[in-house]
Amino acid sequence: MVNLDGKLSVVMPAYNEEKLIYNSIKTTISVISGFVKDFEIVAVNDGSTDATKEEIKRAMKEDGRVRMVSSDKNRGKGTAIISGVTESEGKYIAFLDADLELNPSQLESYLRKMIDDNADVVIGCKFHKDSKLSYPLIRKIISMGYYIMLLILFHLNVKDTQTGLKVFRAEAIRPVAHLVRTSGFAYDIELLVALNRRGCTIAQMPVTVVYVRDKNTKRIGMKDIWRAFKDTWAIFIRVYFKHYYD
């Protein structure tokens, strides 16, 4: 067991995940129970138009450690994540995608890294030498291109901001969560930039990624990529011209 001095909150955003969310919650509970005693799952229904909300409720009825934050309209992953953080009760807060491409078992080593290094944040890094990736080439190309862009713009000492598996000390993330204005996929970089500007320490860990979706399923399209590009430039302006995060 990981010797945590408080509860772990796992924030799991979901949009139209009726086929996955129930089993993902149950699997996460089963896995995390093996190394954390006190935890909760905060499932965020981001305005789903399918039965995602009902599937979360089904999990809630079966386990009191499952809570739900729900929106009537789709607000974007960034907003969903931050709403989950706001409603969480833990001293430690983890982000985990609903598809479980990133197995929750990896959180054990992330939490140990946080404690051993006294880090404020521990993030997954696809470019770590020990990472194991099994997903389409196009996603690898997009990730590398975005990394280069972020390196040039923000000079953050991290190689990957977009991997969905992350752990934060609540005392680090809660004071800056309200500063995140990006609702889309670029919310990660905005959050990490805000934390970095506040002097928080960010550690990186390898990830094992397994692509689980049907080959015809498109979770991230060109509109999302273009929006992330525009959002990133907006963050750049807020950092260097408005000093918004300072």
C-alpha positions in Angstrom: 0.0 0.0 0.0 1.1 3.6 -0.7 1.3 5.4 2.6 -0.7 8.5 1.8 -1.6 11.0 4.5 -5.0 11.7 3.0 -7.6 10.7 0.5 -6.9 10.2 -3.2 -9.5 11.7 -5.6 -9.5 10.2 -9.2 -11.2 12.6 -11.6 -12.5 10.8 -14.7 -14.1 13.0 -17.4 -16.5 11.3 -19.8 -18.3 12.5 -22.9 -20.5 9.9 -24.7 -18.7 7.0 -23.0 -21.7 4.7 -22.3 -19.9 1.7 -23.7 -16.9 2.2 -21.4 -17.6 4.3 -18.4 -19.2 1.7 -16.1 -16.5 -0.9 -16.6 -13.8 1.7 -16.4 -15.0 2.9 -13.0 -15.3 -0.6 -11.7 -11.9 -1.6 -13.0 -10.4 1.6 -11.5 -11.9 0.8 -8.1 -10.6 -2.8 -8.2 -7.1 -1.7 -9.2 -6.7 1.3 -6.8 -8.0 -0.7 -3.8 -4.8 -2.7 -4.1 -2.6 0.2 -3.1 -4.7 3.0 -1.7 -7.0 2.7 1.3 -8.9 5.9 1.2 -10.0 7.1 -2.3 -13.0 8.3 -4.3 -13.8 8.3 -8.0 -15.2 11.6 -9.3 -16.8 10.8 -12.7 -17.6 13.9 -14.7 -20.4 13.6 -17.2 -19.6 16.4 -19.7 -23.1 16.9 -21.3 -23.2 13.4 -22.8 -26.1 12.7 -25.2 -26.0 8.9 -24.7 -26.4 6.9 -21.5 -23.2 7.9 -19.9 -24.9 9.6 -17.0 -27.1 6.5 -16.3 -24.0 4.3 -16.4 -22.2 6.5 -13.8 -25.3 6.3 -11.6 -25.3 2.5 -11.9 -21.7 2.5 -10.6 -22.6 4.9 -7.8 -25.4 2.6 -6.6 -22.9 -0.2 -6.3 -20.1 1.7 -4.6 -20.3 4.7 -2.3 -16.8 5.8 -3.3 -18.1 6.9 -6.7 -19.4 10.4 -7.1 -20.7 12.3 -10.1 -20.4 15.8 -11.4 -22.7 16.4 -14.3 -23.4 19.1 -16.9 -26.4 19.4 -19.2 -24.2 20.6 -22.1 -20.8 19.6 -23.4 -18.2 22.1 -22.1 -15.0 20.5 -23.2 -12.5 18.2 -21.4 -10.7 21.1 -19.7 -13.8 22.5 -18.1 -14.9 19.0 -17.1 -11.6 18.2 -15.5 -11.5 21.5 -13.5 -15.1 21.0 -12.4 -14.1 17.5 -11.1 -11.1 19.1 -9.2 -13.4 21.7 -7.7 -15.8 19.0 -6.3 -13.1 16.5 -5.2 -12.3 16.0 -1.5 -8.9 14.4 -1.7 -5.5 15.6 -0.5 -4.2 14.1 -3.7 -5.9 14.4 -7.1 -5.3 12.2 -10.1 -6.6 12.6 -13.7 -7.5 9.4 -15.5 -9.2 9.1 -19.0 -12.4 7.1 -19.1 -11.2 4.8 -21.8 -8.4 3.4 -19.6 -5.8 3.5 -22.4 -3.6 4.4 -19.4 -4.1 1.7 -16.8 -4.9 3.0 -13.3 -2.3 0.6 -11.9 0.3 3.1 -13.0 -0.9 5.5 -10.3 0.8 3.5 -7.6 4.3 4.4 -9.0 3.3 8.0 -9.6 2.1 8.4 -6.0 5.4 6.9 -4.7 7.3 9.2 -7.0 5.4 12.2 -5.6 6.2 11.1 -2.0 9.8 10.1 -2.6 10.7 13.3 -4.5 8.4 15.6 -2.6 7.0 16.7 -6.0 3.9 18.8 -6.4 2.9 17.2 -9.6 3.7 13.9 -11.4 2.8 13.6 -15.0 2.9 10.8 -17.6 5.4 11.2 -20.4 5.1 9.4 -23.6 8.7 10.4 -24.6 10.2 8.8 -21.5 12.8 6.2 -22.4 10.8 3.5 -20.4 7.4 4.4 -21.9 5.6 1.7 -23.9 3.2 2.9 -26.6 0.7 1.0 -28.7 -1.4 3.5 -30.6 -1.7 4.9 -34.1 1.3 6.5 -35.8 -0.7 9.7 -36.5 -1.2 10.3 -32.8 2.5 9.9 -32.2 3.2 12.4 -34.9 0.7 14.9 -33.5 2.1 14.5 -30.0 5.7 15.1 -31.1 4.7 18.1 -33.1 2.8 19.6 -30.2 5.7 18.9 -27.9 8.1 20.8 -30.1 5.7 23.8 -30.3 5.3 23.9 -26.5 9.1 23.6 -26.0 9.6 26.7 -28.2 6.8 28.7 -26.7 7.0 28.0 -22.9 10.4 26.4 -22.2 8.8 24.0 -19.7 11.2 21.4 -18.4 8.8 18.6 -19.4 8.7 16.6 -22.5 5.0 15.8 -22.6 2.0 17.7 -21.3 -0.8 15.9 -23.0 -0.8 12.4 -21.5 -4.0 12.0 -19.5 -2.4 10.4 -16.5 -1.4 13.0 -13.9 -1.3 13.3 -10.1 -1.3 16.5 -8.1 -1.1 17.6 -4.5 -4.4 19.3 -3.9 -2.6 22.2 -2.2 -0.8 22.9 -5.5 -3.7 22.5 -8.0 -6.6 24.0 -6.1 -5.2 27.6 -6.0 -4.6 27.7 -9.7 -7.6 25.6 -11.0 -9.8 28.7 -11.4 -7.2 30.3 -13.7 -7.6 27.7 -16.4 -9.7 29.3 -19.2 -9.1 26.6 -21.8 -12.0 24.2 -22.1 -10.5 22.0 -24.8 -7.5 19.7 -25.1 -5.0 22.4 -24.4 -6.1 22.7 -20.8 -3.1 20.5 -19.8 -0.5 23.0 -20.9 -2.4 25.9 -19.3 -2.6 24.1 -16.0 1.1 23.1 -16.0 2.1 26.6 -17.0 0.1 28.1 -14.1 1.7 25.6 -11.7 5.1 26.3 -13.0 4.7 30.0 -12.7 3.8 29.4 -9.0 7.0 27.5 -8.4 5.6 24.0 -8.2 7.8 21.1 -8.9 6.8 18.8 -11.8 8.2 15.2 -12.1 7.8 12.9 -15.1 7.1 9.2 -15.2 6.9 6.6 -18.0 3.5 5.5 -19.3 2.2 2.3 -20.8 -0.5 3.3 -23.4 -2.8 0.8 -25.1 -5.1 2.0 -27.8 -8.5 0.5 -26.9 -11.0 2.2 -29.2 -12.4 0.9 -32.5 -10.3 1.8 -35.5 -13.2 3.8 -36.9 -13.7 5.9 -33.7 -12.3 9.4 -34.0 -12.0 11.0 -30.6 -9.8 13.9 -31.7 -10.4 15.5 -35.1 -8.8 18.3 -37.1 -11.2 20.8 -35.5 -9.9 19.8 -32.1 -6.3 20.1 -33.2 -6.9 23.5 -34.7 -8.6 24.6 -31.6 -5.8 23.4 -29.4 -3.3 25.3 -31.6 -5.3 28.6 -31.1 -5.8 27.9 -27.4 -2.0 27.4 -27.0 -1.3 30.8 -28.6 -3.9 32.4 -26.3 -2.1 30.9 -23.3 1.2 32.3 -24.7 -0.3 35.8 -24.7 -1.7 35.4 -21.2 1.8 34.2 -19.9 4.1 36.8 -21.5 1.9 39.8 -22.2 -0.7 39.7 -19.5 1.2 37.9 -16.8 -2.1 36.3 -16.0 -0.7 33.3 -14.0 1.7 35.2 -11.9 
